[in-house]
């Protein structure tokens, strides 16, 4: 990519959360990835944020949820959908 097609630090940083969640369009993913390859400061921030997310995911996997939680959540979602369909 040419310099005209590259993200600045600000542009890459604004998209970092969505990049980590893989919620960007493929072209934006590529631009952020390229920026992280050439910018040590942004790459450090990315590694920090990615580490925090990994730590949270790991800890959440160890949390024991109440057995009926999924059933209660499904009931709430169904109720909300039904209320949304009402005139």
PDB file of N, CA, C and O in Angstrom:
ATOM      1  N   UNK A   1       0.844  -1.188   0.000  1.00  0.00           N
ATOM      2  CA  UNK A   1       0.000   0.000   0.000  1.00  0.00           C
ATOM      3  C   UNK A   1       0.883   1.243   0.000  1.00  0.00           C
ATOM      4  O   UNK A   1       1.984   1.241   0.551  1.00  0.00           O
ATOM      5  N   UNK A   2       0.397   2.267  -0.607  1.00  0.00           N
ATOM      6  CA  UNK A   2       1.156   3.505  -0.647  1.00  0.00           C
ATOM      7  C   UNK A   2       0.842   4.330   0.583  1.00  0.00           C
ATOM      8  O   UNK A   2      -0.099   4.028   1.318  1.00  0.00           O
ATOM      9  N   UNK A   3       1.618   5.358   0.807  1.00  0.00           N
ATOM     10  CA  UNK A   3       1.407   6.239   1.953  1.00  0.00           C
ATOM     11  C   UNK A   3       0.024   6.881   1.900  1.00  0.00           C
ATOM     12  O   UNK A   3      -0.549   7.201   2.942  1.00  0.00           O
ATOM     13  N   UNK A   4      -0.509   7.069   0.710  1.00  0.00           N
ATOM     14  CA  UNK A   4      -1.832   7.672   0.580  1.00  0.00           C
ATOM     15  C   UNK A   4      -2.935   6.738   1.067  1.00  0.00           C
ATOM     16  O   UNK A   4      -4.021   7.195   1.425  1.00  0.00           O
ATOM     17  N   UNK A   5      -2.668   5.451   1.081  1.00  0.00           N
ATOM     18  CA  UNK A   5      -3.672   4.464   1.485  1.00  0.00           C
ATOM     19  C   UNK A   5      -3.492   4.009   2.928  1.00  0.00           C
ATOM     20  O   UNK A   5      -4.201   3.106   3.371  1.00  0.00           O
ATOM     21  N   UNK A   6      -2.573   4.600   3.669  1.00  0.00           N
ATOM     22  CA  UNK A   6      -2.289   4.145   5.024  1.00  0.00           C
ATOM     23  C   UNK A   6      -3.076   4.954   6.046  1.00  0.00           C
ATOM     24  O   UNK A   6      -3.409   6.120   5.836  1.00  0.00           O
ATOM     25  N   UNK A   7      -3.359   4.285   7.160  1.00  0.00           N
ATOM     26  CA  UNK A   7      -3.998   4.968   8.287  1.00  0.00           C
ATOM     27  C   UNK A   7      -2.950   5.706   9.103  1.00  0.00           C
ATOM     28  O   UNK A   7      -1.810   5.259   9.227  1.00  0.00           O
ATOM     29  N   UNK A   8      -3.351   6.829   9.651  1.00  0.00           N
ATOM     30  CA  UNK A   8      -2.522   7.520  10.640  1.00  0.00           C
ATOM     31  C   UNK A   8      -2.723   6.804  11.977  1.00  0.00           C
ATOM     32  O   UNK A   8      -3.578   5.927  12.102  1.00  0.00           O
ATOM     33  N   UNK A   9      -1.923   7.189  12.971  1.00  0.00           N
ATOM     34  CA  UNK A   9      -2.092   6.606  14.305  1.00  0.00           C
ATOM     35  C   UNK A   9      -3.506   6.857  14.820  1.00  0.00           C
ATOM     36  O   UNK A   9      -4.134   5.962  15.384  1.00  0.00           O
ATOM     37  N   UNK A  10      -4.002   8.073  14.625  1.00  0.00           N
ATOM     38  CA  UNK A  10      -5.341   8.416  15.106  1.00  0.00           C
ATOM     39  C   UNK A  10      -6.409   7.557  14.435  1.00  0.00           C
ATOM     40  O   UNK A  10      -7.319   7.061  15.098  1.00  0.00           O
ATOM     41  N   UNK A  11      -6.295   7.383  13.123  1.00  0.00           N
ATOM     42  CA  UNK A  11      -7.278   6.573  12.393  1.00  0.00           C
ATOM     43  C   UNK A  11      -7.229   5.114  12.845  1.00  0.00           C
ATOM     44  O   UNK A  11      -8.270   4.482  13.030  1.00  0.00           O
ATOM     45  N   UNK A  12      -6.033   4.588  13.021  1.00  0.00           N
ATOM     46  CA  UNK A  12      -5.890   3.199  13.458  1.00  0.00           C
ATOM     47  C   UNK A  12      -6.404   3.043  14.887  1.00  0.00           C
ATOM     48  O   UNK A  12      -7.101   2.077  15.196  1.00  0.00           O
ATOM     49  N   UNK A  13      -6.064   3.986  15.754  1.00  0.00           N
ATOM     50  CA  UNK A  13      -6.473   3.900  17.159  1.00  0.00           C
ATOM     51  C   UNK A  13      -7.995   3.941  17.297  1.00  0.00           C
ATOM     52  O   UNK A  13      -8.563   3.229  18.124  1.00  0.00           O
ATOM     53  N   UNK A  14      -8.657   4.775  16.484  1.00  0.00           N
ATOM     54  CA  UNK A  14     -10.128   4.857  16.530  1.00  0.00           C
ATOM     55  C   UNK A  14     -10.782   3.536  16.162  1.00  0.00           C
ATOM     56  O   UNK A  14     -11.903   3.257  16.587  1.00  0.00           O
ATOM     57  N   UNK A  15     -10.102   2.735  15.388  1.00  0.00           N
ATOM     58  CA  UNK A  15     -10.668   1.464  14.923  1.00  0.00           C
ATOM     59  C   UNK A  15     -10.152   0.257  15.702  1.00  0.00           C
ATOM     60  O   UNK A  15     -10.517  -0.878  15.396  1.00  0.00           O
ATOM     61  N   UNK A  16      -9.310   0.491  16.700  1.00  0.00           N
ATOM     62  CA  UNK A  16      -8.644  -0.616  17.379  1.00  0.00           C
ATOM     63  C   UNK A  16      -9.611  -1.581  18.051  1.00  0.00           C
ATOM     64  O   UNK A  16      -9.442  -2.795  17.939  1.00  0.00           O
ATOM     65  N   UNK A  17     -10.620  -1.067  18.746  1.00  0.00           N
ATOM     66  CA  UNK A  17     -11.587  -1.965  19.397  1.00  0.00           C
ATOM     67  C   UNK A  17     -12.325  -2.822  18.374  1.00  0.00           C
ATOM     68  O   UNK A  17     -12.484  -4.028  18.564  1.00  0.00           O
ATOM     69  N   UNK A  18     -12.770  -2.200  17.301  1.00  0.00           N
ATOM     70  CA  UNK A  18     -13.469  -2.957  16.257  1.00  0.00           C
ATOM     71  C   UNK A  18     -12.519  -3.940  15.569  1.00  0.00           C
ATOM     72  O   UNK A  18     -12.937  -5.023  15.158  1.00  0.00           O
ATOM     73  N   UNK A  19     -11.247  -3.565  15.444  1.00  0.00           N
ATOM     74  CA  UNK A  19     -10.256  -4.475  14.877  1.00  0.00           C
ATOM     75  C   UNK A  19     -10.098  -5.700  15.772  1.00  0.00           C
ATOM     76  O   UNK A  19     -10.080  -6.833  15.290  1.00  0.00           O
ATOM     77  N   UNK A  20      -9.985  -5.465  17.075  1.00  0.00           N
ATOM     78  CA  UNK A  20      -9.846  -6.575  18.019  1.00  0.00           C
ATOM     79  C   UNK A  20     -11.063  -7.487  17.998  1.00  0.00           C
ATOM     80  O   UNK A  20     -10.934  -8.699  18.169  1.00  0.00           O
ATOM     81  N   UNK A  21     -12.240  -6.914  17.790  1.00  0.00           N
ATOM     82  CA  UNK A  21     -13.483  -7.695  17.742  1.00  0.00           C
ATOM     83  C   UNK A  21     -13.769  -8.232  16.338  1.00  0.00           C
ATOM     84  O   UNK A  21     -14.783  -8.894  16.121  1.00  0.00           O
ATOM     85  N   UNK A  22     -12.883  -7.949  15.392  1.00  0.00           N
ATOM     86  CA  UNK A  22     -13.029  -8.374  13.994  1.00  0.00           C
ATOM     87  C   UNK A  22     -14.345  -7.884  13.392  1.00  0.00           C
ATOM     88  O   UNK A  22     -15.049  -8.627  12.707  1.00  0.00           O
ATOM     89  N   UNK A  23     -14.659  -6.624  13.661  1.00  0.00           N
ATOM     90  CA  UNK A  23     -15.914  -6.042  13.178  1.00  0.00           C
ATOM     91  C   UNK A  23     -15.707  -5.016  12.070  1.00  0.00           C
ATOM     92  O   UNK A  23     -16.629  -4.274  11.733  1.00  0.00           O
ATOM     93  N   UNK A  24     -14.512  -4.968  11.506  1.00  0.00           N
ATOM     94  CA  UNK A  24     -14.245  -4.029  10.422  1.00  0.00           C
ATOM     95  C   UNK A  24     -14.381  -4.730   9.075  1.00  0.00           C
ATOM     96  O   UNK A  24     -14.288  -5.953   8.975  1.00  0.00           O
ATOM     97  N   UNK A  25     -14.601  -3.932   8.060  1.00  0.00           N
ATOM     98  CA  UNK A  25     -14.602  -4.461   6.695  1.00  0.00           C
ATOM     99  C   UNK A  25     -13.191  -4.978   6.402  1.00  0.00           C
ATOM    100  O   UNK A  25     -12.222  -4.504   6.994  1.00  0.00           O
ATOM    101  N   UNK A  26     -13.075  -5.945   5.493  1.00  0.00           N
ATOM    102  CA  UNK A  26     -11.754  -6.509   5.183  1.00  0.00           C
ATOM    103  C   UNK A  26     -10.704  -5.452   4.821  1.00  0.00           C
ATOM    104  O   UNK A  26      -9.548  -5.567   5.228  1.00  0.00           O
ATOM    105  N   UNK A  27     -11.099  -4.430   4.064  1.00  0.00           N
ATOM    106  CA  UNK A  27     -10.144  -3.385   3.675  1.00  0.00           C
ATOM    107  C   UNK A  27      -9.650  -2.613   4.909  1.00  0.00           C
ATOM    108  O   UNK A  27      -8.462  -2.310   5.020  1.00  0.00           O
ATOM    109  N   UNK A  28     -10.570  -2.300   5.833  1.00  0.00           N
ATOM    110  CA  UNK A  28     -10.170  -1.602   7.054  1.00  0.00           C
ATOM    111  C   UNK A  28      -9.291  -2.487   7.930  1.00  0.00           C
ATOM    112  O   UNK A  28      -8.326  -2.007   8.526  1.00  0.00           O
ATOM    113  N   UNK A  29      -9.616  -3.771   8.012  1.00  0.00           N
ATOM    114  CA  UNK A  29      -8.785  -4.712   8.780  1.00  0.00           C
ATOM    115  C   UNK A  29      -7.356  -4.684   8.237  1.00  0.00           C
ATOM    116  O   UNK A  29      -6.393  -4.647   9.003  1.00  0.00           O
ATOM    117  N   UNK A  30      -7.228  -4.702   6.916  1.00  0.00           N
ATOM    118  CA  UNK A  30      -5.906  -4.700   6.296  1.00  0.00           C
ATOM    119  C   UNK A  30      -5.153  -3.403   6.595  1.00  0.00           C
ATOM    120  O   UNK A  30      -3.951  -3.426   6.861  1.00  0.00           O
ATOM    121  N   UNK A  31      -5.861  -2.277   6.549  1.00  0.00           N
ATOM    122  CA  UNK A  31      -5.207  -0.991   6.822  1.00  0.00           C
ATOM    123  C   UNK A  31      -4.739  -0.897   8.269  1.00  0.00           C
ATOM    124  O   UNK A  31      -3.644  -0.399   8.530  1.00  0.00           O
ATOM    125  N   UNK A  32      -5.550  -1.366   9.209  1.00  0.00           N
ATOM    126  CA  UNK A  32      -5.136  -1.348  10.617  1.00  0.00           C
ATOM    127  C   UNK A  32      -3.961  -2.300  10.803  1.00  0.00           C
ATOM    128  O   UNK A  32      -2.977  -1.946  11.451  1.00  0.00           O
ATOM    129  N   UNK A  33      -4.054  -3.500  10.243  1.00  0.00           N
ATOM    130  CA  UNK A  33      -2.978  -4.489  10.366  1.00  0.00           C
ATOM    131  C   UNK A  33      -1.669  -3.921   9.822  1.00  0.00           C
ATOM    132  O   UNK A  33      -0.615  -4.077  10.440  1.00  0.00           O
ATOM    133  N   UNK A  34      -1.737  -3.268   8.673  1.00  0.00           N
ATOM    134  CA  UNK A  34      -0.536  -2.669   8.079  1.00  0.00           C
ATOM    135  C   UNK A  34       0.034  -1.593   9.002  1.00  0.00           C
ATOM    136  O   UNK A  34       1.246  -1.518   9.198  1.00  0.00           O
ATOM    137  N   UNK A  35      -0.835  -0.770   9.561  1.00  0.00           N
ATOM    138  CA  UNK A  35      -0.363   0.285  10.457  1.00  0.00           C
ATOM    139  C   UNK A  35       0.340  -0.322  11.672  1.00  0.00           C
ATOM    140  O   UNK A  35       1.392   0.159  12.093  1.00  0.00           O
ATOM    141  N   UNK A  36      -0.247  -1.379  12.229  1.00  0.00           N
ATOM    142  CA  UNK A  36       0.356  -2.027  13.407  1.00  0.00           C
ATOM    143  C   UNK A  36       1.707  -2.644  13.072  1.00  0.00           C
ATOM    144  O   UNK A  36       2.567  -2.758  13.946  1.00  0.00           O
ATOM    145  N   UNK A  37       1.904  -3.041  11.821  1.00  0.00           N
ATOM    146  CA  UNK A  37       3.187  -3.617  11.408  1.00  0.00           C
ATOM    147  C   UNK A  37       4.287  -2.568  11.324  1.00  0.00           C
ATOM    148  O   UNK A  37       5.463  -2.898  11.477  1.00  0.00           O
ATOM    149  N   UNK A  38       3.923  -1.299  11.082  1.00  0.00           N
ATOM    150  CA  UNK A  38       4.954  -0.272  10.901  1.00  0.00           C
ATOM    151  C   UNK A  38       5.034   0.730  12.051  1.00  0.00           C
ATOM    152  O   UNK A  38       5.940   1.564  12.073  1.00  0.00           O
ATOM    153  N   UNK A  39       4.107   0.667  13.006  1.00  0.00           N
ATOM    154  CA  UNK A  39       4.077   1.654  14.094  1.00  0.00           C
ATOM    155  C   UNK A  39       4.235   0.959  15.446  1.00  0.00           C
ATOM    156  O   UNK A  39       3.315   0.299  15.928  1.00  0.00           O
ATOM    157  N   UNK A  40       5.406   1.116  16.047  1.00  0.00           N
ATOM    158  CA  UNK A  40       5.678   0.454  17.328  1.00  0.00           C
ATOM    159  C   UNK A  40       4.747   0.920  18.440  1.00  0.00           C
ATOM    160  O   UNK A  40       4.313   0.104  19.254  1.00  0.00           O
ATOM    161  N   UNK A  41       4.431   2.203  18.495  1.00  0.00           N
ATOM    162  CA  UNK A  41       3.565   2.733  19.553  1.00  0.00           C
ATOM    163  C   UNK A  41       2.166   2.139  19.496  1.00  0.00           C
ATOM    164  O   UNK A  41       1.623   1.716  20.517  1.00  0.00           O
ATOM    165  N   UNK A  42       1.593   2.107  18.321  1.00  0.00           N
ATOM    166  CA  UNK A  42       0.249   1.540  18.168  1.00  0.00           C
ATOM    167  C   UNK A  42       0.274   0.020  18.377  1.00  0.00           C
ATOM    168  O   UNK A  42      -0.672  -0.549  18.920  1.00  0.00           O
ATOM    169  N   UNK A  43       1.359  -0.632  17.945  1.00  0.00           N
ATOM    170  CA  UNK A  43       1.474  -2.081  18.140  1.00  0.00           C
ATOM    171  C   UNK A  43       1.537  -2.398  19.635  1.00  0.00           C
ATOM    172  O   UNK A  43       0.949  -3.383  20.082  1.00  0.00           O
ATOM    173  N   UNK A  44       2.242  -1.574  20.407  1.00  0.00           N
ATOM    174  CA  UNK A  44       2.280  -1.775  21.862  1.00  0.00           C
ATOM    175  C   UNK A  44       0.894  -1.636  22.465  1.00  0.00           C
ATOM    176  O   UNK A  44       0.499  -2.447  23.302  1.00  0.00           O
ATOM    177  N   UNK A  45       0.145  -0.610  22.049  1.00  0.00           N
ATOM    178  CA  UNK A  45      -1.229  -0.401  22.542  1.00  0.00           C
ATOM    179  C   UNK A  45      -2.114  -1.577  22.155  1.00  0.00           C
ATOM    180  O   UNK A  45      -2.919  -2.041  22.962  1.00  0.00           O
ATOM    181  N   UNK A  46      -1.969  -2.060  20.928  1.00  0.00           N
ATOM    182  CA  UNK A  46      -2.735  -3.213  20.477  1.00  0.00           C
ATOM    183  C   UNK A  46      -2.439  -4.434  21.351  1.00  0.00           C
ATOM    184  O   UNK A  46      -3.360  -5.118  21.795  1.00  0.00           O
ATOM    185  N   UNK A  47      -1.153  -4.706  21.598  1.00  0.00           N
ATOM    186  CA  UNK A  47      -0.790  -5.865  22.424  1.00  0.00           C
ATOM    187  C   UNK A  47      -1.356  -5.736  23.828  1.00  0.00           C
ATOM    188  O   UNK A  47      -1.809  -6.720  24.413  1.00  0.00           O
ATOM    189  N   UNK A  48      -1.333  -4.516  24.374  1.00  0.00           N
ATOM    190  CA  UNK A  48      -1.894  -4.300  25.705  1.00  0.00           C
ATOM    191  C   UNK A  48      -3.390  -4.596  25.711  1.00  0.00           C
ATOM    192  O   UNK A  48      -3.872  -5.365  26.543  1.00  0.00           O
ATOM    193  N   UNK A  49      -4.123  -3.985  24.784  1.00  0.00           N
ATOM    194  CA  UNK A  49      -5.577  -4.179  24.743  1.00  0.00           C
ATOM    195  C   UNK A  49      -5.948  -5.626  24.425  1.00  0.00           C
ATOM    196  O   UNK A  49      -6.901  -6.158  24.995  1.00  0.00           O
ATOM    197  N   UNK A  50      -5.209  -6.263  23.527  1.00  0.00           N
ATOM    198  CA  UNK A  50      -5.471  -7.670  23.203  1.00  0.00           C
ATOM    199  C   UNK A  50      -5.227  -8.538  24.436  1.00  0.00           C
ATOM    200  O   UNK A  50      -5.966  -9.492  24.681  1.00  0.00           O
ATOM    201  N   UNK A  51      -4.195  -8.211  25.211  1.00  0.00           N
ATOM    202  CA  UNK A  51      -3.905  -8.951  26.434  1.00  0.00           C
ATOM    203  C   UNK A  51      -5.001  -8.804  27.467  1.00  0.00           C
ATOM    204  O   UNK A  51      -5.364  -9.773  28.133  1.00  0.00           O
ATOM    205  N   UNK A  52      -5.532  -7.598  27.606  1.00  0.00           N
ATOM    206  CA  UNK A  52      -6.636  -7.366  28.545  1.00  0.00           C
ATOM    207  C   UNK A  52      -7.847  -8.197  28.130  1.00  0.00           C
ATOM    208  O   UNK A  52      -8.461  -8.861  28.965  1.00  0.00           O
ATOM    209  N   UNK A  53      -8.190  -8.160  26.852  1.00  0.00           N
ATOM    210  CA  UNK A  53      -9.338  -8.945  26.370  1.00  0.00           C
ATOM    211  C   UNK A  53      -9.130 -10.438  26.587  1.00  0.00           C
ATOM    212  O   UNK A  53     -10.049 -11.139  27.011  1.00  0.00           O
ATOM    213  N   UNK A  54      -7.942 -10.922  26.301  1.00  0.00           N
ATOM    214  CA  UNK A  54      -7.661 -12.348  26.519  1.00  0.00           C
ATOM    215  C   UNK A  54      -7.799 -12.712  27.990  1.00  0.00           C
ATOM    216  O   UNK A  54      -8.332 -13.769  28.329  1.00  0.00           O
ATOM    217  N   UNK A  55      -7.316 -11.832  28.861  1.00  0.00           N
ATOM    218  CA  UNK A  55      -7.416 -12.078  30.301  1.00  0.00           C
ATOM    219  C   UNK A  55      -8.876 -12.117  30.749  1.00  0.00           C
ATOM    220  O   UNK A  55      -9.263 -12.986  31.530  1.00  0.00           O
ATOM    221  N   UNK A  56      -9.676 -11.189  30.263  1.00  0.00           N
ATOM    222  CA  UNK A  56     -11.102 -11.158  30.612  1.00  0.00           C
ATOM    223  C   UNK A  56     -11.791 -12.426  30.111  1.00  0.00           C
ATOM    224  O   UNK A  56     -12.563 -13.045  30.844  1.00  0.00           O
ATOM    225  N   UNK A  57     -11.516 -12.813  28.867  1.00  0.00           N
ATOM    226  CA  UNK A  57     -12.129 -14.031  28.314  1.00  0.00           C
ATOM    227  C   UNK A  57     -11.754 -15.259  29.142  1.00  0.00           C
ATOM    228  O   UNK A  57     -12.600 -16.105  29.431  1.00  0.00           O
ATOM    229  N   UNK A  58     -10.488 -15.346  29.516  1.00  0.00           N
ATOM    230  CA  UNK A  58     -10.032 -16.483  30.313  1.00  0.00           C
ATOM    231  C   UNK A  58     -10.743 -16.523  31.657  1.00  0.00           C
ATOM    232  O   UNK A  58     -11.183 -17.583  32.101  1.00  0.00           O
ATOM    233  N   UNK A  59     -10.853 -15.375  32.300  1.00  0.00           N
ATOM    234  CA  UNK A  59     -11.517 -15.324  33.605  1.00  0.00           C
ATOM    235  C   UNK A  59     -13.006 -15.632  33.492  1.00  0.00           C
ATOM    236  O   UNK A  59     -13.571 -16.293  34.364  1.00  0.00           O
ATOM    237  N   UNK A  60     -13.641 -15.162  32.432  1.00  0.00           N
ATOM    238  CA  UNK A  60     -15.072 -15.426  32.261  1.00  0.00           C
ATOM    239  C   UNK A  60     -15.351 -16.906  32.035  1.00  0.00           C
ATOM    240  O   UNK A  60     -16.400 -17.410  32.436  1.00  0.00           O
ATOM    241  N   UNK A  61     -14.430 -17.592  31.404  1.00  0.00           N
ATOM    242  CA  UNK A  61     -14.626 -19.036  31.186  1.00  0.00           C
ATOM    243  C   UNK A  61     -14.654 -19.792  32.510  1.00  0.00           C
ATOM    244  O   UNK A  61     -15.238 -20.872  32.598  1.00  0.00           O
ATOM    245  N   UNK A  62     -14.024 -19.226  33.538  1.00  0.00           N
ATOM    246  CA  UNK A  62     -13.984 -19.876  34.839  1.00  0.00           C
ATOM    247  C   UNK A  62     -15.147 -19.539  35.741  1.00  0.00           C
ATOM    248  O   UNK A  62     -15.254 -20.090  36.837  1.00  0.00           O
ATOM    249  N   UNK A  63     -16.030 -18.637  35.304  1.00  0.00           N
ATOM    250  CA  UNK A  63     -17.178 -18.233  36.109  1.00  0.00           C
ATOM    251  C   UNK A  63     -18.298 -19.251  35.937  1.00  0.00           C
ATOM    252  O   UNK A  63     -18.692 -19.579  34.818  1.00  0.00           O
ATOM    253  N   UNK A  64     -18.794 -19.735  37.042  1.00  0.00           N
ATOM    254  CA  UNK A  64     -19.902 -20.685  36.978  1.00  0.00           C
ATOM    255  C   UNK A  64     -21.221 -19.909  36.969  1.00  0.00           C
ATOM    256  O   UNK A  64     -21.501 -19.126  37.878  1.00  0.00           O
ATOM    257  N   UNK A  65     -22.007 -20.135  35.950  1.00  0.00           N
ATOM    258  CA  UNK A  65     -23.281 -19.434  35.802  1.00  0.00           C
ATOM    259  C   UNK A  65     -24.410 -20.267  36.391  1.00  0.00           C
ATOM    260  O   UNK A  65     -24.342 -21.495  36.416  1.00  0.00           O
ATOM    261  N   UNK A  66     -25.452 -19.585  36.864  1.00  0.00           N
ATOM    262  CA  UNK A  66     -26.626 -20.330  37.345  1.00  0.00           C
ATOM    263  C   UNK A  66     -27.184 -21.190  36.209  1.00  0.00           C
ATOM    264  O   UNK A  66     -27.212 -20.750  35.060  1.00  0.00           O
ATOM    265  N   UNK A  67     -27.620 -22.395  36.517  1.00  0.00           N
ATOM    266  CA  UNK A  67     -28.068 -23.318  35.472  1.00  0.00           C
ATOM    267  C   UNK A  67     -29.248 -22.803  34.644  1.00  0.00           C
ATOM    268  O   UNK A  67     -29.377 -23.172  33.476  1.00  0.00           O
ATOM    269  N   UNK A  68     -30.099 -21.972  35.210  1.00  0.00           N
ATOM    270  CA  UNK A  68     -31.275 -21.509  34.464  1.00  0.00           C
ATOM    271  C   UNK A  68     -31.060 -20.151  33.797  1.00  0.00           C
ATOM    272  O   UNK A  68     -32.015 -19.560  33.293  1.00  0.00           O
ATOM    273  N   UNK A  69     -29.845 -19.654  33.783  1.00  0.00           N
ATOM    274  CA  UNK A  69     -29.581 -18.322  33.229  1.00  0.00           C
ATOM    275  C   UNK A  69     -29.959 -18.235  31.749  1.00  0.00           C
ATOM    276  O   UNK A  69     -30.630 -17.288  31.341  1.00  0.00           O
ATOM    277  N   UNK A  70     -29.542 -19.200  30.952  1.00  0.00           N
ATOM    278  CA  UNK A  70     -29.847 -19.168  29.513  1.00  0.00           C
ATOM    279  C   UNK A  70     -31.342 -19.177  29.269  1.00  0.00           C
ATOM    280  O   UNK A  70     -31.830 -18.476  28.382  1.00  0.00           O
ATOM    281  N   UNK A  71     -32.074 -19.960  30.040  1.00  0.00           N
ATOM    282  CA  UNK A  71     -33.534 -20.025  29.897  1.00  0.00           C
ATOM    283  C   UNK A  71     -34.155 -18.669  30.223  1.00  0.00           C
ATOM    284  O   UNK A  71     -35.052 -18.212  29.514  1.00  0.00           O
ATOM    285  N   UNK A  72     -33.686 -18.025  31.289  1.00  0.00           N
ATOM    286  CA  UNK A  72     -34.225 -16.709  31.659  1.00  0.00           C
ATOM    287  C   UNK A  72     -33.908 -15.663  30.604  1.00  0.00           C
ATOM    288  O   UNK A  72     -34.753 -14.824  30.290  1.00  0.00           O
ATOM    289  N   UNK A  73     -32.710 -15.703  30.056  1.00  0.00           N
ATOM    290  CA  UNK A  73     -32.326 -14.741  29.015  1.00  0.00           C
ATOM    291  C   UNK A  73     -33.176 -14.953  27.768  1.00  0.00           C
ATOM    292  O   UNK A  73     -33.662 -13.989  27.177  1.00  0.00           O
ATOM    293  N   UNK A  74     -33.358 -16.205  27.366  1.00  0.00           N
ATOM    294  CA  UNK A  74     -34.202 -16.506  26.198  1.00  0.00           C
ATOM    295  C   UNK A  74     -35.626 -15.990  26.398  1.00  0.00           C
ATOM    296  O   UNK A  74     -36.232 -15.458  25.468  1.00  0.00           O
ATOM    297  N   UNK A  75     -36.159 -16.147  27.613  1.00  0.00           N
ATOM    298  CA  UNK A  75     -37.518 -15.684  27.901  1.00  0.00           C
ATOM    299  C   UNK A  75     -37.601 -14.163  27.788  1.00  0.00           C
ATOM    300  O   UNK A  75     -38.575 -13.633  27.252  1.00  0.00           O
ATOM    301  N   UNK A  76     -36.593 -13.463  28.286  1.00  0.00           N
ATOM    302  CA  UNK A  76     -36.581 -11.991  28.205  1.00  0.00           C
ATOM    303  C   UNK A  76     -36.503 -11.547  26.753  1.00  0.00           C
ATOM    304  O   UNK A  76     -37.218 -10.631  26.349  1.00  0.00           O
ATOM    305  N   UNK A  77     -35.648 -12.181  25.968  1.00  0.00           N
ATOM    306  CA  UNK A  77     -35.508 -11.817  24.557  1.00  0.00           C
ATOM    307  C   UNK A  77     -36.811 -12.072  23.813  1.00  0.00           C
ATOM    308  O   UNK A  77     -37.244 -11.239  23.017  1.00  0.00           O
ATOM    309  N   UNK A  78     -37.434 -13.209  24.064  1.00  0.00           N
ATOM    310  CA  UNK A  78     -38.713 -13.522  23.413  1.00  0.00           C
ATOM    311  C   UNK A  78     -39.775 -12.501  23.772  1.00  0.00           C
ATOM    312  O   UNK A  78     -40.531 -12.056  22.908  1.00  0.00           O
ATOM    313  N   UNK A  79     -39.837 -12.127  25.045  1.00  0.00           N
ATOM    314  CA  UNK A  79     -40.813 -11.143  25.506  1.00  0.00           C
ATOM    315  C   UNK A  79     -40.576  -9.791  24.830  1.00  0.00           C
ATOM    316  O   UNK A  79     -41.525  -9.131  24.405  1.00  0.00           O
ATOM    317  N   UNK A  80     -39.321  -9.386  24.734  1.00  0.00           N
ATOM    318  CA  UNK A  80     -38.989  -8.112  24.090  1.00  0.00           C
ATOM    319  C   UNK A  80     -39.352  -8.126  22.615  1.00  0.00           C
ATOM    320  O   UNK A  80     -39.841  -7.129  22.082  1.00  0.00           O
ATOM    321  N   UNK A  81     -39.117  -9.240  21.961  1.00  0.00           N
ATOM    322  CA  UNK A  81     -39.459  -9.348  20.529  1.00  0.00           C
ATOM    323  C   UNK A  81     -40.972  -9.262  20.350  1.00  0.00           C
ATOM    324  O   UNK A  81     -41.454  -8.589  19.438  1.00  0.00           O
ATOM    325  N   UNK A  82     -41.712  -9.932  21.206  1.00  0.00           N
ATOM    326  CA  UNK A  82     -43.172  -9.908  21.115  1.00  0.00           C
ATOM    327  C   UNK A  82     -43.701  -8.493  21.363  1.00  0.00           C
ATOM    328  O   UNK A  82     -44.612  -8.040  20.669  1.00  0.00           O
ATOM    329  N   UNK A  83     -43.138  -7.801  22.339  1.00  0.00           N
ATOM    330  CA  UNK A  83     -43.567  -6.433  22.616  1.00  0.00           C
ATOM    331  C   UNK A  83     -43.198  -5.495  21.490  1.00  0.00           C
ATOM    332  O   UNK A  83     -43.910  -4.526  21.227  1.00  0.00           O
ATOM    333  N   UNK A  84     -42.086  -5.776  20.817  1.00  0.00           N
ATOM    334  CA  UNK A  84     -41.671  -4.963  19.679  1.00  0.00           C
ATOM    335  C   UNK A  84     -42.559  -5.135  18.469  1.00  0.00           C
ATOM    336  O   UNK A  84     -42.682  -4.230  17.643  1.00  0.00           O
ATOM    337  N   UNK A  85     -43.186  -6.308  18.362  1.00  0.00           N
ATOM    338  CA  UNK A  85     -44.084  -6.579  17.236  1.00  0.00           C
ATOM    339  C   UNK A  85     -45.479  -6.016  17.459  1.00  0.00           C
ATOM    340  O   UNK A  85     -46.261  -5.903  16.515  1.00  0.00           O
ATOM    341  N   UNK A  86     -45.799  -5.661  18.699  1.00  0.00           N
ATOM    342  CA  UNK A  86     -47.141  -5.130  19.000  1.00  0.00           C
ATOM    343  C   UNK A  86     -47.265  -3.705  18.492  1.00  0.00           C
ATOM    344  O   UNK A  86     -46.307  -2.934  18.553  1.00  0.00           O
ATOM    345  N   UNK A  87     -48.485  -3.341  17.973  1.00  0.00           N
ATOM    346  CA  UNK A  87     -48.680  -1.964  17.475  1.00  0.00           C
ATOM    347  C   UNK A  87     -48.770  -0.959  18.595  1.00  0.00           C
ATOM    348  O   UNK A  87     -48.933   0.234  18.343  1.00  0.00           O
TER     349      UNK A  87
END
